[in-house]
Amino acid sequence: MSFEQIWEKYRGALKGYLNNKISHPDEVDDLLQEILIKTYLRLDSLDSVTSLKPWLFKIAHNTVIDYYRKFKPELVDELDSVFVEELDDIHSDLSACILPFIQSLPIENADLLMAIDINQVSQKDYAEQQGVSYSTLKSRVQKSRQMLKESYDNCCHFYYDHQGNLMDYESKTCNKNC
């Protein structure tokens, strides 16, 4: 994707984000221009196209923080807490899908994940209860978690920052479990 295509696709969303954070339209346009320049200069540092959206919005967030540091330093902590709240909302949204997705798995995988990941039974204890070796159980846990991840991947496209932290998601054509 070329720089021009990226900017055309995300310019409106970035401007909307800035309008929510900055009250003066002229300053919004100035900050949008600043984001354009930062994006152009740093585009080669982007790890993957799949992390493009969160990367752009992280640049926008940091640009807003820099703006307030110059003109209204007392608001910087408040903006950082809003950003953390937005991430918390994302995690909360996705957490609501855990039980339906687990319940959609085959019964043996669902029971395993419910016991270990939801009810926090230790893997060793669960292996003993089921009469299987600990190493076998660990393999089954990995397989079940992979199946759960595939349920999420079938429902949503995830955006990560360059450190692998979840930044945002978009629903695909969701299945009934979403």
Disulfide bonds with the S-S distance in Angstrom:
Cys155-Cys178 1.59
